[in-house]
Amino acid sequence: MATTTPEHDKRVAGMIFGKIYPLYLDRLVKNGRTEEELDEVIGWLTGFEPQEIQDLIDEEVTYKEFFKRAKMNPKAKLITGVVCGYRIEEIGTPLTRKCRQMEKMIDELAKGRKMEKILRGG
């Protein structure tokens, strides 16, 4: 299993959340899911309300700033497995781990998993 490099972590930190969000949404819509479900998943993980998510998109915040402002759900540690070739629980950089946790939840949503399971029991 690959481990992240400082270059990778820097690239993740600098990505603009508002440029990635539409890619998440397109993927989910193609799989029969909704923007409301995407916002629910992101909100569960980060504590952001839908309007706050939109404000962050409009503000063009980086992932670094996005996760700096987030109030991570204590159950986020239950998000494990592999995403983008990285085992989440082995990622040493907290910011990169949080980003991959969010991507893992979005992957589960796209694959049709029940919301209760995605939200780790609520």
Secondary structure, 3 states (H helix, E strand, C coil): CECCCHHHHHHHHHCEHHHHHHHHHHHHHHCCCCHHHHHHHHHHHHCCCHHHHHHHHHHCCEHHHHHHHCCCCHHHHHCCCEECCEEHHHCCCHHHHHHHHHHHHHHHHHCCCCHHHHCCCC
